[in-house]
Amino acid sequence: MSKLDKQLQSMRNNPTNVRLETLQSLFLRYGFVETAPSGGSSHYTYHKGIYRTTVVKNKPVNKIYVKRAIEIIDIVRKLEEEP
């Protein structure tokens, strides 16, 4: 099991205790493009193709954003594995 798989499994087991930096590294590792906030906003947007999600910077990140991130990453991983 790779480090990324372990991080995803840990997030699935406990979505209430995830740092924004962890989500950022996972999104960037899977090829998502990050749009950082400007002008004092706290919303980070990640997109890859037709998949897009927004994460609000909180400590820790709200679990609904973590669950959505896991769903999107799982979809992208599945599509990348197909021939």
N, C-alpha and C positions, 0 to 999 in steps of 0.2 A: 504494500500500500504506500503510495507516494505521499509526500508532505501535503500536497494540495488535497488529496483524498481525505487525509486525516483532518485538515482544517474544515472541509465541507462536512464531514461526519460530526465533528465537534459542534459546528453551527447547527446542524440538524438536531442534535441532542439538547443543546442549550441555546436557543435563539435570543435569549434575553441578555446575554453577556458577550456581545460582539463589538469590537472596536471598529471604527470607520477605516482605519489603516488596513485591517484585515480584509475588509470588503474591497477596498481599493486594489490591494495586491492581487486578489482573486480575479476581479474584473479585468485588470490590465494583463494578467497572465493569459486569460482566454481571449485576448484581442479586442476587448471593448475600448472605446474611445471615451475619455473622461472630459466633461465640460465642467470646469471649476466655477464656483460662484464669483460674481463680481459685484462691486458696489455694496458689500456688506451682507449679501445673501448667504444662506446656509444650506442651499440645495445643490448637491452634486448630481449631475446627470451622466449616465453611462449608456452608450448605444453601440450596437453592432448589427449592421444590416437593418432588418425590420424590428429588432428587439431593442427596447428602450425602457429604462427605469430611472427613477429619481430616488436619491437617498438624502435624508435630512441629517445634518451633522449634529448628533447628540452624543452624550457619553453615558451609557453605551447607546448604540444605535437601536432605535425602536424595533421590536421583534417583527412587525409587519413588513418592514423594509428588508430585514434579513431573510424572511421566508420567501419574499418575492425574488430576491437576489438568487437564492438557491434554486428556485424554479427556473429562472432564466438561464443560469449557468448549466443546469442539467439539460435543458433543451439544446443549448449550443454544443455541449459535449456530445450529446447523442447525434446531432447533425454532423459533427466533425468525424465521428467514428464510422458513419455510413460511407460505403464506397462510391 
